[in-house]
Amino acid sequence: MLRKAERSHIEDMVKAAAFALQPDLVEIRHEFQDDCTGDPSIFFTLVVADKIVVGRYPSFERVRWMEEVIRRIVEPDEYGLNSYFTCRSKSEEMSHSKEAARC
């Protein structure tokens, strides 16, 4: 279990990572919870700029690079956290938000 100071430091580092990855990274959300094996984890949702989308999906190489930058800045391993990432483009996020509002 993370102490308040550790959680606060991680929050600050997530903000630093978001700043470092602008303008390609539009938004980063994160959530602390156990993964399916019960291990403490941090789950990131990345919303990336449409300019890095190739075809229908964000560029695999660019997203993997962003994930690595986030891991280096946030250092979840130092806190015993597994890290998981999901990614959407800004257009996909906006479309998803509109559909959710209709429900």
C-alpha positions as CSV (number, residue, x, y, z in Angstrom):
1,M,0.0,0.0,0.0
2,L,1.3,3.4,-1.0
3,R,1.9,6.1,1.7
4,K,0.3,9.5,1.1
5,A,3.7,11.1,0.3
6,E,4.5,8.3,-2.3
7,R,1.1,8.8,-3.9
8,S,1.7,12.5,-4.0
9,H,5.1,12.1,-5.6
10,I,3.7,9.8,-8.2
11,E,0.9,12.3,-9.0
12,D,3.6,15.0,-9.5
13,M,5.6,12.8,-11.8
14,V,2.6,11.9,-13.9
15,K,2.1,15.6,-14.4
16,A,5.7,16.0,-15.3
17,A,5.5,13.2,-17.9
18,A,2.3,14.7,-19.4
19,F,4.2,18.0,-19.8
20,A,7.3,16.4,-21.3
21,L,5.2,14.6,-23.9
22,Q,3.2,17.5,-25.2
23,P,2.0,18.1,-27.9
24,D,1.8,14.4,-28.9
25,L,0.1,13.5,-25.5
26,V,-3.2,15.3,-25.1
27,E,-4.2,13.8,-21.8
28,I,-3.0,11.2,-19.3
29,R,-5.2,9.6,-16.7
30,H,-4.1,7.1,-14.1
31,E,-5.6,4.9,-11.5
32,F,-4.1,2.9,-8.6
33,Q,-5.6,-0.5,-8.2
34,D,-4.6,-4.2,-8.0
35,D,-4.2,-6.0,-11.3
36,C,-5.9,-9.4,-12.1
37,T,-3.3,-11.2,-10.1
38,G,-3.8,-9.0,-7.0
39,D,-0.5,-7.1,-7.4
40,P,-0.5,-3.4,-6.8
41,S,-0.6,-1.5,-10.1
42,I,-1.0,1.8,-11.8
43,F,-3.2,1.9,-14.9
44,F,-2.6,4.7,-17.4
45,T,-5.0,5.8,-20.1
46,L,-3.2,7.9,-22.8
47,V,-5.1,10.2,-25.2
48,V,-2.8,11.1,-28.0
49,A,-2.9,13.7,-30.7
50,D,-4.5,12.7,-34.0
51,K,-1.4,13.6,-35.8
52,I,0.3,10.5,-34.6
53,V,-2.5,8.2,-35.8
54,V,-1.6,5.9,-38.7
55,G,-4.7,4.5,-40.4
56,R,-7.2,3.9,-37.6
57,Y,-4.7,3.5,-34.8
58,P,-2.0,5.6,-33.0
59,S,1.5,4.8,-34.2
60,F,2.7,1.7,-32.3
61,E,6.3,2.9,-32.1
62,R,5.4,6.4,-30.9
63,V,3.0,5.1,-28.2
64,R,5.6,2.6,-27.0
65,W,8.2,5.4,-26.8
66,M,5.7,7.5,-24.8
67,E,5.1,4.5,-22.4
68,E,8.8,4.2,-21.9
69,V,9.2,8.0,-21.1
70,I,6.3,7.7,-18.6
71,R,7.9,4.7,-16.9
72,R,11.3,6.6,-16.7
73,I,9.7,9.7,-15.2
74,V,7.1,8.1,-12.9
75,E,9.2,5.1,-11.9
76,P,6.3,2.8,-10.8
77,D,8.7,-0.1,-10.3
78,E,10.4,1.9,-7.5
79,Y,7.1,1.8,-5.6
80,G,6.4,-1.9,-6.3
81,L,3.7,-1.1,-8.9
82,N,3.1,-2.9,-12.2
83,S,2.2,-0.4,-14.9
84,Y,-0.4,-0.9,-17.6
85,F,-1.3,1.3,-20.6
86,T,-4.2,1.8,-22.8
87,C,-4.2,4.4,-25.6
88,R,-6.8,6.3,-27.7
89,S,-6.6,9.1,-30.2
90,K,-8.2,12.4,-29.4
91,S,-10.8,11.8,-32.1
92,E,-11.6,8.3,-30.7
93,E,-11.9,9.8,-27.2
94,M,-14.3,12.5,-28.3
95,S,-16.4,10.0,-30.2
96,H,-16.5,7.7,-27.2
97,S,-17.5,10.7,-24.9
98,K,-20.4,11.6,-27.2
99,E,-21.7,8.0,-27.3
100,A,-21.5,7.8,-23.5
101,A,-23.5,11.0,-23.2
102,R,-26.3,9.6,-25.3
103,C,-26.8,6.6,-23.0
